[in-house]
Amino acid sequence: MKDKILSITLICIIVLKIADLNADVADEASLTHLIQESILILISSGLFIFLIFDIRQRSNNAKELKAELAASSEREQKVTAELQKSKQHFLKAIQAQFDVWGLTPSEKEVAMFLLRGLTLSEIAEMRSTSEKTIRHHASAVYRKADCKGRHELAALFLENLI
């Protein structure tokens, strides 16, 4: 918007200065005054041309940035989709390993919460059971997975990713 205002203002100045110069030539004004008027017209015209080129350059830059943003957004969507697929495969692999270990449905749910980093009390609250019951399920998971605790359980899955 400000570019349009500047452009229109410069055009008005140029037109008015040209009209003033014509009047001065008709009135046979001094050569110094005519030179001053001509210089102001040249400066105003130069600024107008510079402004037009600047507007065009910024417009081209904006188009390039929009294209880059669109490409980046497309790449992000592809990466997000790939991550979703990987996450689903990883979760299926975890569930398959739970099946190999022979975990009960309750133990599987507790194991998933443990892998997500929830505390025993948080798991108990989410499942509306006592912390003692969750501790019992967690112990069964660790025993069946042949590991000593939550960190070893998580390491069993993370080692395969690395």
Backbone as CSV, one residue per row, in Angstrom:
resi,resn,N_x,N_y,N_z,CA_x,CA_y,CA_z,C_x,C_y,C_z
1,MET,0.822,-1.189,0.000,0.000,0.000,0.000,0.865,1.252,0.000
2,LYS,1.910,1.255,0.861,2.761,2.442,0.913,3.524,2.618,-0.390
3,ASP,3.835,1.519,-1.077,4.505,1.613,-2.382,3.606,2.323,-3.395
4,LYS,2.326,2.010,-3.372,1.386,2.665,-4.288,1.292,4.157,-3.983
5,ILE,1.234,4.491,-2.708,1.154,5.901,-2.308,2.410,6.648,-2.752
6,LEU,3.576,6.020,-2.519,4.833,6.648,-2.950,4.876,6.814,-4.468
7,SER,4.455,5.786,-5.189,4.462,5.846,-6.661,3.555,6.959,-7.165
8,ILE,2.356,7.018,-6.639,1.397,8.039,-7.070,1.910,9.432,-6.721
9,THR,2.485,9.571,-5.531,3.038,10.862,-5.115,4.164,11.293,-6.044
10,LEU,5.061,10.363,-6.362,6.166,10.700,-7.268,5.653,11.058,-8.657
11,ILE,4.667,10.352,-9.153,4.092,10.674,-10.467,3.479,12.071,-10.439
12,CYS,2.755,12.383,-9.357,2.158,13.719,-9.228,3.243,14.807,-9.206
13,ILE,4.306,14.555,-8.444,5.411,15.522,-8.388,6.020,15.711,-9.772
14,ILE,6.261,14.611,-10.476,6.861,14.688,-11.813,5.952,15.476,-12.755
15,VAL,4.669,15.142,-12.773,3.720,15.827,-13.672,3.640,17.312,-13.340
16,LEU,3.519,17.633,-12.051,3.429,19.034,-11.651,4.716,19.800,-11.955
17,LYS,5.847,19.148,-11.775,7.132,19.795,-12.072,7.292,20.017,-13.580
18,ILE,6.835,19.067,-14.381,6.899,19.241,-15.840,5.991,20.402,-16.253
19,ALA,4.794,20.464,-15.676,3.883,21.575,-15.977,4.508,22.902,-15.543
20,ASP,5.139,22.917,-14.364,5.799,24.125,-13.867,6.961,24.519,-14.773
21,LEU,7.714,23.524,-15.237,8.839,23.793,-16.132,8.338,24.399,-17.446
22,ASN,7.239,23.857,-17.980,6.669,24.410,-19.215,6.231,25.856,-19.005
23,ALA,5.616,26.123,-17.854,5.188,27.494,-17.560,6.396,28.419,-17.425
24,ASP,7.435,27.899,-16.787,8.646,28.708,-16.620,9.317,28.999,-17.966
25,VAL,9.307,28.000,-18.866,9.890,28.203,-20.203,9.076,29.260,-20.950
26,ALA,7.741,29.179,-20.826,6.875,30.157,-21.499,7.077,31.554,-20.926
27,ASP,7.319,31.635,-19.618,7.527,32.933,-18.977,8.983,33.400,-19.095
28,GLU,9.778,32.582,-19.751,11.203,32.870,-19.939,11.900,33.117,-18.604
29,ALA,11.772,32.118,-17.696,12.406,32.195,-16.373,13.909,32.084,-16.529
30,SER,14.609,32.375,-15.470,16.074,32.336,-15.522,16.569,30.924,-15.777
31,LEU,17.726,30.829,-16.378,18.328,29.532,-16.707,18.582,28.721,-15.435
32,THR,18.987,29.372,-14.368,19.248,28.682,-13.101,17.968,28.020,-12.586
33,HIS,16.887,28.731,-12.650,15.610,28.178,-12.196,15.181,27.000,-13.068
34,LEU,15.364,27.106,-14.371,15.011,26.010,-15.283,15.868,24.770,-15.003
35,ILE,17.127,24.974,-14.718,18.027,23.852,-14.393,17.584,23.187,-13.086
36,GLN,17.235,24.021,-12.092,16.762,23.465,-10.816,15.496,22.626,-11.015
37,GLU,14.566,23.144,-11.801,13.331,22.410,-12.082,13.641,21.099,-12.806
38,SER,14.532,21.157,-13.780,14.908,19.955,-14.548,15.565,18.919,-13.651
39,ILE,16.430,19.367,-12.749,17.102,18.445,-11.824,16.068,17.774,-10.913
40,LEU,15.104,18.542,-10.406,14.056,17.954,-9.555,13.235,16.923,-10.326
41,ILE,12.950,17.209,-11.607,12.212,16.244,-12.435,13.045,14.976,-12.620
42,LEU,14.343,15.124,-12.883,15.222,13.948,-13.065,15.331,13.132,-11.779
43,ILE,15.488,13.813,-10.652,15.587,13.097,-9.367,14.283,12.353,-9.075
44,SER,13.158,13.021,-9.262,11.859,12.388,-9.016,11.648,11.200,-9.951
45,SER,12.026,11.362,-11.216,11.891,10.266,-12.189,12.792,9.103,-11.812
46,GLY,14.017,9.423,-11.398,14.947,8.373,-10.962,14.409,7.607,-9.769
47,LEU,13.868,8.338,-8.795,13.281,7.687,-7.620,12.085,6.818,-8.015
48,PHE,11.282,7.300,-8.940,10.128,6.517,-9.401,10.590,5.219,-10.053
49,ILE,11.582,5.321,-10.938,12.111,4.119,-11.608,12.712,3.159,-10.589
50,PHE,13.485,3.701,-9.630,14.057,2.857,-8.583,12.954,2.150,-7.801
51,LEU,11.903,2.873,-7.457,10.793,2.296,-6.698,10.119,1.175,-7.485
52,ILE,9.910,1.384,-8.785,9.288,0.343,-9.614,10.158,-0.911,-9.648
53,PHE,11.470,-0.747,-9.829,12.373,-1.906,-9.842,12.395,-2.595,-8.474
54,ASP,12.364,-1.798,-7.406,12.360,-2.362,-6.058,11.082,-3.164,-5.804
55,ILE,9.956,-2.619,-6.240,8.674,-3.332,-6.087,8.715,-4.645,-6.857
56,ARG,9.223,-4.603,-8.078,9.312,-5.817,-8.898,10.235,-6.853,-8.239
57,GLN,11.378,-6.387,-7.714,12.326,-7.292,-7.058,11.692,-7.942,-5.822
58,ARG,11.018,-7.141,-5.010,10.366,-7.699,-3.821,9.244,-8.659,-4.204
59,SER,8.550,-8.353,-5.274,7.484,-9.239,-5.741,8.064,-10.582,-6.179
60,ASN,9.170,-10.543,-6.914,9.836,-11.784,-7.348,10.354,-12.568,-6.145
61,ASN,10.930,-11.853,-5.175,11.420,-12.521,-3.964,10.269,-13.185,-3.213
62,ALA,9.141,-12.489,-3.149,7.977,-13.056,-2.460,7.487,-14.318,-3.169
63,LYS,7.489,-14.301,-4.508,7.076,-15.491,-5.265,8.020,-16.653,-4.995
64,GLU,9.332,-16.359,-4.974,10.314,-17.412,-4.693,10.123,-17.975,-3.294
65,LEU,9.895,-17.092,-2.334,9.677,-17.551,-0.956,8.412,-18.394,-0.832
66,LYS,7.360,-18.007,-1.555,6.131,-18.799,-1.539,6.375,-20.185,-2.125
67,ALA,7.152,-20.227,-3.211,7.461,-21.516,-3.837,8.295,-22.383,-2.882
68,GLU,9.281,-21.768,-2.224,10.102,-22.503,-1.258,9.256,-22.992,-0.085
69,LEU,8.340,-22.140,0.367,7.464,-22.521,1.470,6.566,-23.688,1.080
70,ALA,6.047,-23.639,-0.141,5.190,-24.733,-0.613,5.989,-26.032,-0.696
71,ALA,7.220,-25.939,-1.229,8.069,-27.135,-1.328,8.420,-27.655,0.066
72,SER,8.727,-26.746,0.973,9.058,-27.138,2.339,7.860,-27.784,3.021
73,SER,6.696,-27.222,2.794,5.479,-27.771,3.379,5.211,-29.172,2.835
74,GLU,5.447,-29.348,1.558,5.262,-30.671,0.938,6.242,-31.679,1.531
75,ARG,7.514,-31.242,1.702,8.511,-32.138,2.313,8.116,-32.487,3.736
76,GLU,7.606,-31.496,4.471,7.187,-31.742,5.850,6.058,-32.759,5.900
77,GLN,5.112,-32.647,4.988,3.999,-33.592,4.950,4.496,-34.999,4.644
78,LYS,5.457,-35.112,3.726,6.018,-36.430,3.400,6.743,-37.015,4.604
79,VAL,7.547,-36.178,5.272,8.283,-36.655,6.444,7.314,-37.055,7.551
80,THR,6.277,-36.253,7.755,5.277,-36.573,8.777,4.591,-37.898,8.465
81,ALA,4.246,-38.104,7.192,3.606,-39.360,6.797,4.556,-40.536,7.021
82,GLU,5.838,-40.347,6.671,6.825,-41.413,6.881,6.997,-41.706,8.366
83,LEU,7.029,-40.653,9.181,7.146,-40.849,10.623,5.935,-41.590,11.185
84,GLN,4.757,-41.264,10.680,3.550,-41.965,11.122,3.642,-43.447,10.774
85,LYS,4.079,-43.735,9.539,4.228,-45.136,9.140,5.254,-45.833,10.022
86,SER,6.386,-45.165,10.260,7.431,-45.755,11.099,6.918,-45.998,12.512
87,LYS,6.171,-45.025,13.018,5.608,-45.164,14.365,4.665,-46.362,14.425
88,GLN,3.825,-46.522,13.405,2.897,-47.652,13.377,3.648,-48.974,13.292
89,HIS,4.699,-49.011,12.457,5.504,-50.235,12.357,6.182,-50.539,13.691
90,PHE,6.695,-49.482,14.321,7.367,-49.669,15.605,6.392,-50.189,16.651
91,LEU,5.186,-49.601,16.684,4.180,-50.056,17.649,3.762,-51.506,17.374
92,LYS,3.663,-51.857,16.085,3.334,-53.252,15.743,4.453,-54.187,16.196
93,ALA,5.701,-53.735,16.024,6.838,-54.560,16.457,6.828,-54.729,17.973
94,ILE,6.497,-53.676,18.684,6.403,-53.760,20.146,5.307,-54.742,20.546
95,GLN,4.136,-54.614,19.910,3.022,-55.521,20.226,3.394,-56.969,19.895
96,ALA,4.095,-57.157,18.790,4.522,-58.517,18.415,5.458,-59.084,19.474
97,GLN,6.382,-58.233,19.974,7.301,-58.698,21.013,6.544,-59.004,22.298
98,PHE,5.542,-58.201,22.608,4.705,-58.470,23.782,4.039,-59.836,23.646
99,ASP,3.586,-60.157,22.424,2.968,-61.462,22.178,3.989,-62.580,22.374
100,VAL,5.205,-62.354,21.892,6.273,-63.361,22.056,6.522,-63.603,23.537
101,TRP,6.516,-62.567,24.328,6.741,-62.700,25.764,5.531,-63.283,26.479
102,GLY,4.396,-63.338,25.829,3.190,-63.882,26.439,2.548,-62.954,27.454
103,LEU,2.596,-61.650,27.206,1.985,-60.700,28.136,0.466,-60.745,28.018
104,THR,-0.189,-60.570,29.144,-1.654,-60.474,29.154,-2.042,-59.089,28.615
105,PRO,-3.313,-58.911,28.259,-3.738,-57.568,27.797,-3.427,-56.463,28.809
106,SER,-3.645,-56.731,30.083,-3.339,-55.727,31.117,-1.843,-55.443,31.188
107,GLU,-1.031,-56.489,31.096,0.426,-56.312,31.129,0.903,-55.535,29.897
108,LYS,0.278,-55.806,28.746,0.639,-55.064,27.531,0.359,-53.571,27.698
109,GLU,-0.799,-53.273,28.269,-1.160,-51.865,28.451,-0.194,-51.190,29.428
110,VAL,0.118,-51.872,30.520,1.051,-51.322,31.507,2.430,-51.168,30.889
111,ALA,2.849,-52.141,30.101,4.161,-52.070,29.450,4.240,-50.877,28.507
112,MET,3.185,-50.623,27.752,3.177,-49.459,26.849,3.289,-48.162,27.638
113,PHE,2.573,-48.083,28.755,2.666,-46.883,29.587,4.067,-46.728,30.166
114,LEU,4.664,-47.843,30.548,6.037,-47.790,31.073,7.010,-47.292,29.997
115,LEU,6.832,-47.792,28.777,7.694,-47.365,27.673,7.510,-45.878,27.353
116,ARG,6.314,-45.385,27.614,6.045,-43.957,27.367,6.557,-43.079,28.506
117,GLY,7.050,-43.703,29.578,7.667,-42.936,30.652,6.752,-42.545,31.802
118,LEU,5.548,-43.114,31.848,4.637,-42.781,32.937,5.088,-43.470,34.219
119,THR,4.823,-42.819,35.345,5.146,-43.426,36.641,4.074,-44.456,36.983
120,LEU,4.378,-45.277,37.971,3.414,-46.291,38.395,2.128,-45.645,38.907
121,SER,2.262,-44.551,39.640,1.058,-43.885,40.159,0.243,-43.262,39.017
122,GLU,0.898,-42.730,38.013,0.176,-42.173,36.864,-0.569,-43.273,36.109
123,ILE,0.100,-44.425,35.959,-0.544,-45.551,35.273,-1.742,-46.035,36.081
124,ALA,-1.563,-46.125,37.391,-2.666,-46.574,38.263,-3.847,-45.625,38.146
125,GLU,-3.569,-44.345,38.120,-4.648,-43.359,38.008,-5.343,-43.487,36.649
126,MET,-4.591,-43.654,35.586,-5.179,-43.768,34.246,-6.028,-45.025,34.115
127,ARG,-5.582,-46.102,34.762,-6.295,-47.372,34.636,-7.322,-47.566,35.752
128,SER,-7.410,-46.623,36.659,-8.345,-46.692,37.798,-8.131,-47.961,38.607
129,THR,-6.861,-48.240,38.878,-6.503,-49.393,39.711,-5.497,-48.921,40.754
130,SER,-5.152,-49.824,41.643,-4.202,-49.453,42.690,-2.774,-49.495,42.137
131,GLU,-1.923,-48.748,42.797,-0.511,-48.726,42.405,0.120,-50.100,42.638
132,LYS,-0.367,-50.808,43.620,0.144,-52.152,43.911,-0.139,-53.084,42.739
133,THR,-1.340,-52.969,42.146,-1.692,-53.805,40.990,-0.780,-53.476,39.816
134,ILE,-0.520,-52.206,39.618,0.350,-51.790,38.511,1.764,-52.292,38.759
135,ARG,2.222,-52.206,39.996,3.560,-52.700,40.338,3.651,-54.207,40.055
136,HIS,2.571,-54.939,40.356,2.531,-56.382,40.091,2.623,-56.645,38.580
137,HIS,1.827,-55.882,37.781,1.883,-56.051,36.315,3.263,-55.696,35.776
138,ALA,3.854,-54.598,36.288,5.178,-54.178,35.825,6.214,-55.258,36.133
139,SER,6.138,-55.847,37.314,7.075,-56.923,37.684,6.918,-58.114,36.751
140,ALA,5.680,-58.435,36.404,5.433,-59.552,35.488,6.017,-59.234,34.110
141,VAL,5.864,-58.008,33.657,6.416,-57.597,32.359,7.929,-57.737,32.383
142,TYR,8.572,-57.212,33.429,10.032,-57.274,33.520,10.520,-58.724,33.565
143,ARG,9.805,-59.559,34.300,10.194,-60.965,34.408,10.070,-61.669,33.059
144,LYS,8.937,-61.466,32.376,8.705,-62.119,31.084,9.641,-61.577,30.005
145,ALA,10.039,-60.309,30.129,10.950,-59.698,29.152,12.401,-59.970,29.526
146,ASP,12.612,-60.586,30.678,13.951,-60.901,31.176,14.807,-59.630,31.292
147,CYS,14.218,-58.628,31.957,14.982,-57.402,32.201,14.722,-56.946,33.632
148,LYS,15.571,-56.043,34.104,15.523,-55.654,35.510,14.619,-54.468,35.799
149,GLY,14.221,-53.721,34.774,13.384,-52.556,35.038,12.998,-51.816,33.771
150,ARG,12.392,-50.684,33.998,11.867,-49.845,32.926,12.949,-49.475,31.896
151,HIS,14.135,-49.110,32.369,15.191,-48.675,31.454,15.656,-49.809,30.549
152,GLU,15.797,-50.964,31.120,16.184,-52.124,30.302,15.083,-52.470,29.305
153,LEU,13.840,-52.365,29.738,12.705,-52.640,28.854,12.742,-51.692,27.654
154,ALA,12.918,-50.415,27.926,12.982,-49.428,26.839,14.198,-49.694,25.958
155,ALA,15.303,-50.064,26.571,16.538,-50.318,25.813,16.364,-51.488,24.852
156,LEU,15.559,-52.488,25.237,15.337,-53.610,24.347,14.772,-53.172,23.004
157,PHE,13.901,-52.176,23.026,13.287,-51.688,21.791,14.160,-50.644,21.096
158,LEU,14.806,-49.800,21.870,15.618,-48.736,21.272,16.882,-49.255,20.619
159,GLU,17.442,-50.329,21.164,18.660,-50.898,20.565,18.406,-51.344,19.140
160,ASN,17.211,-51.835,18.866,16.881,-52.294,17.514,16.751,-51.131,16.540
161,LEU,16.394,-49.935,17.048,16.279,-48.767,16.185,17.651,-48.208,15.799
162,ILE,18.592,-48.334,16.701,19.916,-47.749,16.475,20.771,-48.772,15.813
